[in-house]
Amino acid sequence: MSALAGLPQPAARSSGRPGFTVLIPARLASSRLPDKPLADIAGLPMVVRVARRSAESAASRVVVAADDARIVDVCIRHGVEAILTRSDHASGSDRLAEACVQLGLDGDDTVVNVQGDEPLIDPDLINAVAGLLTASADASMGTAAHRIASLDDYLNPNVVKVVLDASGFAHYFSRAPIPWCRDQPDTAWWESATQGIGFAPLRHVGIYSYRARFLRSFPGLPAAPTETVEALEQLRALWHGHRIAVHLADKAPGPGVDTPDDLARVRALLAAV
């Protein structure tokens, strides 16, 4: 499904698989883009657009977990389910853990975390990441990755990389260029890797599925030293022995919105549809 497909308000559909819940954390404060969840994109607040895209997946329920009543009010006006969570959560996963408690999600219930600044999220990607937990009984989490397309991205610390083990679980996440070829640390190795020869570097995509039992307990786990150094929260799960299954997507997701320039880019993409 194209990331730029039409954006109607469909009912959640069933695919014959166990249902899952999409939770969308939405925080009003943003240093780079104030009131980001409420930013207008082609006539709809961004958080509403994310929720409507998520509703095109096989999710049985889509809920926005907001830190401000203004977000909840906007969602309700547009027919999107939303709950108010505490405003002092340190991270999105903390907010989602509270949402699980409020919604009564527990045990092996599957929760998919769709970021509130991903208005072009592909519903098929949501389905694939949710399905990882059905396929992998020993995974506490699922996420996604795709092949890195450029050397600049491979070297960019703002592009998170992931290395997988033989079973397709995350071995490690890093902002560093991993894997690093000791014996050929130059563009020749990069060129062979991107042509499918050898071990291709993978870019991590920031979408997660969780077993609700694990998500509810996650905020209580001590932070991992690797998490603190890398500023990557998912490393806490690996540090404590939890497994993260990874879906390999065949393309990069649509652009997210972190800055005014990002917002202008997404508005232009949707205006061209």
VOBA-1610 file (N, C-alpha, C; in pm, whole numbers, padded with zeros to 5 digits, always signed):
BEGIN
Met+00084-00120+00000Met+00000+00000+00000Met+00087+00124+00000Ser+00057+00219-00085Ser+00138+00340-00094Ser+00124+00423+00031Ala+00235+00485+00071Ala+00231+00574+00188Ala+00151+00699+00159Leu+00116+00724+00030Leu+00042+00843-00007Leu-00098+00810-00053Ala-00146+00691-00016Ala-00282+00653-00054Ala-00382+00746+00012Gly-00507+00745-00037Gly-00611+00831+00019Gly-00632+00803+00166Leu-00686+00901+00236Leu-00694+00893+00381Leu-00838+00905+00430Pro-00927+00813+00392Pro-01063+00817+00444Pro-01068+00770+00589Gln-01186+00771+00649Gln-01205+00723+00787Gln-01272+00586+00780Pro-01197+00479+00754Pro-01259+00346+00744Pro-01275+00282+00881Ala-01363+00185+00887Ala-01370+00104+01009Ala-01253+00008+01009Ala-01204-00027+01131Ala-01096-00125+01139Ala-01143-00255+01076Arg-01054-00320+01001Arg-01095-00442+00932Arg-01027-00563+00994Ser-01085-00677+00973Ser-01029-00801+01026Ser-00954-00874+00918Ser-00839-00933+00953Ser-00761-01009+00857Ser-00758-01158+00893Gly-00838-01197+00993Gly-00836-01335+01036Gly-00730-01364+01140Arg-00645-01265+01170Arg-00542-01282+01272Arg-00592-01228+01405Pro-00529-01267+01515Pro-00569-01209+01643Pro-00562-01057+01637Gly-00659-00990+01701Gly-00663-00846+01696Gly-00550-00784+01775Phe-00522-00659+01746Phe-00423-00585+01822Phe-00471-00442+01836Thr-00411-00371+01929Thr-00447-00232+01956Thr-00332-00142+01916Val-00361-00039+01839Val-00262+00065+01809Val-00275+00174+01914Leu-00164+00206+01978Leu-00158+00319+02070Leu-00067+00424+02010Ile-00113+00549+02011Ile-00039+00660+01951Ile-00006+00760+02061Pro+00118+00764+02110Pro+00152+00863+02212Pro+00161+01001+02149Ala+00101+01099+02213Ala+00099+01235+02159Ala+00130+01334+02271Arg+00239+01407+02251Arg+00284+01503+02353Arg+00283+01642+02291Leu+00216+01737+02359Leu+00197+01870+02301Leu+00327+01947+02292Ala+00411+01935+02396Ala+00536+02012+02398Ala+00636+01953+02299Ser+00696+02040+02219Ser+00802+01999+02126Ser+00892+02118+02104Ser+01021+02100+02131Ser+01114+02213+02121Ser+01131+02259+01976Arg+01124+02166+01882Arg+01148+02201+01743Arg+01021+02237+01666Leu+00905+02190+01717Leu+00779+02219+01648Leu+00668+02225+01753Pro+00645+02344+01810Pro+00544+02358+01916Pro+00407+02310+01872Asp+00333+02249+01965Asp+00198+02198+01940Asp+00194+02102+01820Lys+00296+02021+01806Lys+00313+01936+01688Lys+00192+01847+01660Pro+00131+01779+01759Pro+00019+01691+01726Pro-00099+01763+01661Leu-00110+01894+01685Leu-00223+01972+01634Leu-00191+02042+01502Ala-00071+02026+01451Ala-00032+02092+01326Ala-00124+02048+01213Asp-00170+02144+01136Asp-00261+02115+01025Asp-00186+02052+00908Ile-00238+01939+00860Ile-00184+01875+00740Ile-00301+01843+00649Ala-00312+01921+00543Ala-00420+01902+00445Ala-00557+01900+00511Gly-00577+01992+00605Gly-00709+02009+00664Gly-00739+01926+00786Leu-00641+01846+00832Leu-00661+01765+00951Leu-00545+01782+01047Pro-00571+01782+01180Pro-00459+01782+01275Pro-00375+01657+01253Met-00243+01670+01270Met-00153+01559+01241Met-00191+01433+01318Val-00221+01445+01446Val-00251+01326+01526Val-00375+01255+01474Val-00470+01328+01423Val-00591+01268+01364Val-00555+01194+01236Arg-00469+01254+01157Arg-00426+01190+01032Arg-00351+01059+01063Val-00266+01060+01166Val-00196+00937+01205Val-00297+00831+01247Ala-00396+00869+01327Ala-00496+00773+01374Ala-00577+00716+01259Arg-00611+00797+01163Arg-00689+00748+01049Arg-00606+00653+00963Arg-00481+00683+00945Arg-00394+00589+00871Arg-00384+00457+00948Ser-00370+00466+01079Ser-00359+00345+01160Ser-00487+00263+01154Ala-00602+00329+01142Ala-00730+00258+01134Ala-00745+00181+01004Glu-00660+00208+00906Glu-00662+00131+00782Glu-00588-00003+00797Ser-00522-00021+00908Ser-00456-00149+00936Ser-00561-00249+00987Ala-00514-00367+01026Ala-00604-00470+01080Ala-00629-00452+01229Ala-00591-00339+01286Ala-00609-00316+01429Ala-00756-00321+01466Ser-00785-00379+01582Ser-00922-00382+01632Ser-00956-00251+01704Arg-00853-00175+01741Arg-00875-00051+01814Arg-00757+00042+01793Val-00785+00170+01778Val-00681+00272+01766Val-00709+00379+01869Val-00610+00405+01958Val-00631+00499+02068Val-00512+00594+02076Val-00541+00723+02086Val-00438+00824+02109Val-00419+00839+02260Ala-00294+00831+02305Ala-00260+00852+02447Ala-00196+00989+02458Ala-00271+01087+02502Ala-00229+01227+02499Ala-00186+01277+02636Asp-00105+01383+02633Asp-00061+01444+02759Asp-00134+01574+02787Asp-00229+01612+02700Asp-00296+01741+02714Asp-00440+01727+02667Ala-00531+01791+02740Ala-00673+01781+02708Ala-00706+01838+02570Arg-00623+01931+02520Arg-00651+01986+02387Arg-00638+01880+02279Ile-00542+01789+02296Ile-00527+01680+02199Ile-00648+01587+02207Val-00690+01552+02328Val-00806+01465+02345Val-00929+01528+02281Asp-00950+01657+02303Asp-01067+01726+02248Asp-01067+01723+02096Val-00950+01748+02037Val-00940+01747+01891Val-00970+01607+01837Cys-00916+01506+01902Cys-00941+01368+01858Cys-01089+01335+01864Ile-01154+01368+01975Ile-01295+01336+01991Ile-01379+01406+01885Arg-01345+01531+01854Arg-01420+01605+01752Arg-01410+01538+01615His-01299+01464+01592His-01280+01398+01463His-01308+01248+01470Gly-01376+01204+01576Gly-01416+01065+01584Gly-01303+00968+01616Val-01197+01017+01679Val-01083+00933+01715Val-01084+00910+01866Glu-01069+00785+01908Glu-01066+00755+02051Glu-00936+00807+02112Ala-00945+00871+02227Ala-00827+00927+02292Ala-00846+00923+02443Ile-00733+00907+02514Ile-00735+00910+02659Ile-00628+01009+02706Leu-00653+01067+02823Leu-00559+01161+02882Leu-00466+01086+02977Thr-00336+01101+02957Thr-00236+01040+03044Thr-00157+01151+03115Arg-00076+01110+03209Arg+00002+01208+03286Arg+00093+01289+03194Ser+00119+01411+03234Ser+00203+01499+03151Ser+00351+01489+03185Asp+00385+01413+03289Asp+00525+01411+03335Asp+00598+01282+03298His+00547+01205+03204His+00615+01083+03164His+00749+01115+03098Ala+00848+01034+03129Ala+00982+01056+03075Ala+00995+01012+02930Ser+00909+00920+02886Ser+00922+00867+02750Ser+00787+00823+02699Gly+00782+00797+02568Gly+00660+00748+02508Gly+00618+00613+02561Ser+00715+00526+02590Ser+00680+00393+02642Ser+00618+00403+02781Asp+00661+00498+02863Asp+00598+00521+02992Asp+00451+00561+02973Arg+00428+00646+02874Arg+00291+00691+02846Arg+00205+00572+02800Leu+00263+00487+02717Leu+00188+00373+02667Leu+00161+00271+02778Ala+00255+00257+02872Ala+00232+00167+02986Ala+00112+00213+03066Glu+00101+00345+03090Glu-00016+00396+03161Glu-00142+00371+03079Ala-00133+00390+02947Ala-00250+00367+02861Ala-00296+00221+02870Cys-00202+00127+02876Cys-00238-00014+02890Cys-00318-00037+03017Val-00277+00026+03126Val-00349+00011+03252Val-00489+00070+03239Gln-00499+00190+03182Gln-00630+00254+03166Gln-00724+00171+03079Leu-00669+00107+02975Leu-00751+00034+02878Leu-00768-00113+02914Gly-00703-00157+03022Gly-00715-00295+03064Gly-00642-00393+02975Leu-00536-00348+02908Leu-00457-00436+02821Leu-00350-00503+02905Asp-00340-00635+02893Asp-00243-00707+02976Asp-00212-00840+02911Gly-00123-00917+02974Gly-00089-01049+02923Gly-00031-01045+02783Asp-00083-01133+02697Asp-00032-01143+02561Asp-00106-01052+02463Asp-00190-00961+02513Asp-00250-00861+02423Asp-00139-00791+02346Thr-00159-00773+02216Thr-00057-00708+02134Thr-00089-00559+02120Val+00011-00478+02148Val+00001-00333+02135Val+00104-00287+02034Val+00062-00205+01938Val+00156-00147+01841Val+00168+00002+01868Asn+00290+00046+01888Asn+00320+00187+01912Asn+00347+00255+01778Val+00252+00336+01734Val+00270+00418+01615Val+00297+00560+01661Gln+00409+00616+01622Gln+00445+00750+01667Gln+00345+00854+01614Gly+00315+00952+01698Gly+00216+01054+01662Gly+00262+01152+01558Asp+00388+01140+01512Asp+00438+01232+01408Asp+00467+01157+01278Glu+00390+01047+01253Glu+00408+00967+01133Glu+00279+00967+01050Pro+00243+01081+00990Pro+00115+01089+00919Pro+00110+01006+00790Leu+00224+00957+00743Leu+00227+00875+00623Leu+00254+00728+00655Ile+00232+00688+00779Ile+00259+00551+00819Ile+00184+00453+00728Asp+00250+00346+00688Asp+00191+00246+00600Asp+00113+00145+00685Pro-00018+00130+00663Pro-00095+00033+00741Pro-00041-00110+00729Asp+00015-00145+00614Asp+00071-00279+00598Asp+00192-00300+00688Leu+00268-00194+00712Leu+00381-00203+00803Leu+00332-00227+00946Ile+00225-00160+00984Ile+00166-00182+01117Ile+00127-00328+01132Asn+00060-00383+01031Asn+00018-00523+01036Asn+00138-00617+01049Ala+00244-00589+00973Ala+00361-00676+00974Ala+00429-00677+01110Val+00441-00559+01171Val+00507-00551+01302Val+00421-00615+01409Ala+00289-00599+01400Ala+00200-00666+01496Ala+00212-00817+01483Gly+00221-00866+01359Gly+00226-01009+01335Gly+00352-01077+01385Leu+00457-01000+01410Leu+00580-01060+01461Leu+00559-01132+01593Leu+00473-01078+01677Leu+00453-01138+01809Leu+00369-01264+01801Thr+00285-01273+01700Thr+00211-01397+01677Thr+00304-01506+01626Ala+00397-01467+01539Ala+00488-01564+01478Ala+00603-01603+01571Ser+00638-01517+01667Ser+00755-01540+01754Ser+00711-01542+01900Ala+00685-01662+01950Ala+00632-01674+02086Ala+00729-01625+02192Asp+00860-01625+02162Asp+00958-01584+02263Asp+01000-01439+02248Ala+00931-01362+02163Ala+00963-01219+02149Ala+00874-01137+02241Ser+00933-01043+02312Ser+00857-00948+02393Ser+00818-00826+02313Met+00897-00799+02208Met+00875-00681+02125Met+00897-00716+01978Gly+00843-00631+01891Gly+00872-00640+01749Gly+00901-00500+01696Thr+00974-00492+01587Thr+01002-00364+01525Thr+01033-00388+01377Ala+01086-00288+01307Ala+01109-00301+01164Ala+01242-00238+01125Ala+01290-00277+01008Ala+01414-00222+00954Ala+01410-00235+00802His+01497-00160+00733His+01512-00176+00589His+01657-00148+00553Arg+01696-00191+00434Arg+01834-00170+00391Arg+01865-00021+00382Ile+01983+00016+00426Ile+02026+00156+00418Ile+02064+00187+00273Ala+02014+00300+00225Ala+02027+00330+00083Ala+02149+00415+00048Ser+02207+00482+00146Ser+02318+00572+00113Ser+02428+00564+00217Leu+02550+00590+00174Leu+02664+00593+00265Leu+02647+00703+00370Asp+02588+00816+00330Asp+02565+00925+00425Asp+02476+00879+00540Asp+02371+00805+00509Asp+02282+00755+00614Asp+02355+00655+00704Tyr+02436+00571+00644Tyr+02511+00471+00720Tyr+02603+00538+00822Leu+02661+00651+00785Leu+02755+00720+00873Leu+02687+00821+00966Asn+02559+00850+00944Asn+02488+00953+01017Asn+02444+00901+01155Pro+02487+00963+01265Pro+02447+00915+01399Pro+02299+00934+01429Asn+02230+01017+01351Asn+02086+01034+01369Asn+02006+00922+01302Val+02072+00841+01222Val+02010+00723+01161Val+02048+00602+01245Val+01951+00542+01311Val+01978+00428+01399Val+01991+00301+01316Lys+02097+00227+01342Lys+02122+00101+01272Lys+02089-00017+01364Val+02059-00131+01301Val+02033-00254+01377Val+02102-00369+01307Val+02159-00460+01386Val+02218-00584+01336Val+02133-00699+01390Leu+02099-00795+01303Leu+02013-00907+01341Leu+02095-01032+01368Asp+02036-01123+01446Asp+02099-01254+01463Asp+02045-01350+01357Ala+02084-01477+01366Ala+02049-01574+01263Ala+01899-01601+01256Ser+01827-01571+01363Ser+01682-01598+01367Ser+01599-01475+01335Gly+01663-01364+01300Gly+01589-01243+01267Gly+01550-01158+01386Phe+01616-01182+01500Phe+01595-01098+01617Phe+01705-00991+01622Ala+01672-00881+01689Ala+01771-00774+01702Ala+01888-00820+01787His+02007-00803+01733His+02131-00836+01806His+02181-00712+01880Tyr+02174-00595+01813Tyr+02214-00468+01875Tyr+02164-00353+01789Phe+02133-00242+01855Phe+02099-00116+01788Phe+02209-00015+01819Ser+02240+00071+01724Ser+02343+00172+01750Ser+02327+00291+01657Arg+02377+00405+01706Arg+02389+00522+01620Arg+02518+00516+01537Ala+02608+00428+01577Ala+02734+00410+01504Ala+02707+00330+01376Pro+02798+00337+01278Pro+02783+00258+01156Pro+02816+00112+01183Ile+02711+00032+01202Ile+02731-00112+01227Ile+02655-00192+01123Pro+02708-00307+01081Pro+02842-00359+01114Pro+02951-00278+01045Trp+03071-00281+01103Trp+03186-00209+01049Trp+03287-00309+00996Cys+03325-00295+00871Cys+03416-00390+00808Cys+03560-00357+00847Arg+03619-00440+00933Arg+03754-00414+00981Arg+03857-00415+00868Asp+03843-00510+00776Asp+03947-00530+00675Asp+03925-00448+00549Gln+03811-00381+00539Gln+03785-00300+00420Gln+03702-00178+00460Pro+03757-00095+00548Pro+03679+00017+00602Pro+03674+00135+00505Asp+03618+00113+00390Asp+03609+00221+00291Asp+03485+00200+00206Thr+03466+00281+00106Thr+03345+00275+00026Thr+03337+00148-00058Ala+03447+00077-00082Ala+03441-00046-00159Ala+03353-00150-00088Trp+03371-00162+00046Trp+03285-00254+00120Trp+03141-00208+00114Trp+03118-00079+00129Trp+02982-00027+00126Trp+02915-00058-00007Glu+02987-00038-00116Glu+02929-00062-00247Glu+02894-00209-00266Ser+02976-00301-00218Ser+02945-00443-00232Ser+02826-00481-00145Ala+02816-00422-00026Ala+02705-00453+00065Ala+02573-00407+00006Thr+02569-00288-00054Thr+02445-00236-00109Thr+02403-00309-00236Gln+02494-00383-00297Gln+02460-00464-00415Gln+02420-00606-00376Gly+02401-00629-00245Gly+02355-00759-00200Gly+02466-00859-00178Ile+02591-00814-00179Ile+02704-00904-00158Ile+02749-00888-00013Gly+02734-00993+00066Gly+02777-00983+00204Gly+02667-00931+00295Phe+02707-00866+00402Phe+02618-00829+00511Phe+02569-00686+00492Ala+02443-00668+00456Ala+02391-00534+00427Ala+02354-00459+00556Pro+02397-00336+00572Pro+02356-00257+00688Pro+02207-00226+00683Leu+02144-00222+00801Leu+02000-00201+00811Leu+01969-00077+00893Arg+01872-00001+00847Arg+01824+00115+00920Arg+01702+00075+01003His+01704+00111+01130His+01591+00081+01217His+01477+00177+01191Val+01356+00124+01187Val+01235+00203+01171Val+01165+00209+01307Gly+01132+00328+01353Gly+01081+00347+01488Gly+00934+00314+01507Ile+00896+00192+01481Ile+00762+00142+01512Ile+00782+00014+01594Tyr+00698-00005+01698Tyr+00718-00119+01787Tyr+00587-00190+01815Ser+00595-00322+01828Ser+00485-00398+01887Ser+00534-00454+02020Tyr+00441-00469+02113Tyr+00475-00517+02248Tyr+00369-00618+02292Arg+00410-00713+02373Arg+00314-00784+02455Arg+00279-00692+02571Ala+00150-00674+02595Ala+00107-00574+02693Ala+00166-00600+02831Arg+00182-00726+02866Arg+00243-00758+02997Arg+00382-00698+03007Phe+00460-00713+02900Phe+00595-00658+02900Phe+00592-00506+02900Leu+00506-00446+02818Leu+00500-00300+02811Leu+00465-00239+02946Arg+00374-00300+03018Arg+00336-00248+03150Arg+00452-00254+03248Ser+00541-00352+03230Ser+00654-00366+03323Ser+00778-00288+03279Phe+00781-00246+03154Phe+00903-00187+03099Phe+00952-00064+03176Pro+00865+00032+03213Pro+00916+00149+03285Pro+00985+00116+03417Gly+00954+00000+03476Gly+01016-00037+03602Gly+01151-00104+03587Leu+01192-00136+03464Leu+01323-00196+03443Leu+01432-00090+03457Pro+01542-00118+03525Pro+01651-00021+03532Pro+01706+00010+03393Ala+01740+00136+03371Ala+01798+00175+03243Ala+01929+00101+03220Ala+01954+00063+03096Ala+02077-00009+03062Ala+02190+00089+03037Pro+02313+00054+03070Pro+02427+00141+03037Pro+02433+00171+02888Thr+02406+00072+02804Thr+02408+00096+02658Thr+02299+00195+02618Glu+02183+00185+02681Glu+02074+00278+02654Glu+02116+00421+02687Thr+02184+00438+02799Thr+02226+00572+02841Thr+02329+00630+02745Val+02424+00546+02701Val+02529+00593+02611Val+02473+00626+02472Glu+02389+00537+02419Glu+02339+00552+02283Glu+02214+00640+02275Ala+02146+00662+02388Ala+02017+00731+02391Ala+01916+00657+02304Leu+01912+00523+02324Leu+01819+00436+02252Leu+01748+00348+02354Glu+01621+00376+02377Glu+01547+00310+02484Glu+01530+00160+02461Gln+01525+00118+02334Gln+01503-00024+02305Gln+01619-00111+02355Leu+01735-00051+02378Leu+01848-00129+02429Leu+01823-00178+02572Arg+01731-00114+02642Arg+01697-00161+02777Arg+01636-00301+02770Ala+01552-00323+02670Ala+01491-00456+02656Ala+01598-00562+02631Leu+01691-00534+02540Leu+01797-00630+02511Leu+01885-00654+02633Trp+01916-00550+02705Trp+02003-00560+02823Trp+01945-00655+02925His+01812-00653+02938His+01746-00736+03039His+01702-00871+02982Gly+01752-00906+02864Gly+01731-01040+02812Gly+01605-01062+02731His+01534-00956+02699His+01413-00969+02618His+01451-00969+02470Arg+01374-01040+02390Arg+01404-01053+02248Arg+01313-00961+02168Ile+01372-00902+02064Ile+01299-00811+01976Ile+01302-00868+01834Ala+01187-00912+01783Ala+01177-00962+01647Ala+01175-00844+01550Val+01232-00864+01432Val+01245-00753+01337Val+01186-00790+01201His+01096-00708+01153His+01040-00722+01018His+01128-00645+00921Leu+01171-00711+00814Leu+01250-00644+00712Leu+01158-00590+00604Ala+01143-00458+00601Ala+01058-00392+00501Ala+01135-00377+00371Asp+01062-00374+00260Asp+01129-00363+00131Asp+01154-00219+00088Lys+01110-00124+00172Lys+01131+00017+00139Lys+01129+00100+00267Ala+01178+00221+00257Ala+01175+00313+00370Ala+01033+00363+00391Pro+00994+00392+00514Pro+00861+00447+00539Pro+00853+00591+00491Gly+00732+00645+00484Gly+00715+00785+00451Gly+00779+00873+00558Pro+00814+00996+00523Pro+00883+01082+00620Pro+00798+01118+00739Gly+00861+01124+00857Gly+00796+01171+00976Gly+00810+01322+00988Val+00755+01377+01097Val+00754+01522+01116Val+00819+01555+01250Asp+00939+01613+01244Asp+01009+01658+01364Asp+01031+01809+01365Thr+01037+01869+01247Thr+01075+02009+01233Thr+00977+02080+01139Pro+00980+02214+01136Pro+00897+02286+01039Pro+00926+02245+00894Asp+01051+02216+00863Asp+01085+02172+00727Asp+01020+02037+00696Asp+01021+01946+00794Asp+00954+01817+00776Asp+00804+01837+00750Leu+00744+01927+00828Leu+00601+01953+00813Leu+00570+02005+00673Ala+00653+02096+00623Ala+00632+02149+00488Ala+00646+02039+00384Arg+00740+01947+00405Arg+00762+01838+00310Arg+00640+01746+00302Val+00586+01710+00419Val+00470+01620+00421Val+00348+01689+00364Arg+00331+01818+00396Arg+00218+01891+00337Arg+00226+01892+00185Ala+00346+01912+00132Ala+00365+01914-00013Ala+00336+01776-00074Leu+00378+01670-00006Leu+00353+01534-00058Leu+00203+01506-00065Leu+00130+01542+00039Leu-00013+01515+00039Leu-00088+01607-00057Ala-00039+01728-00076Ala-00102+01819-00172Ala-00088+01768-00314Ala+00015+01688-00338Ala+00042+01637-00474Ala-00039+01511-00506Val-00109+01455-00405Val-00183+01330-00427Val-00309+01358-00507
//
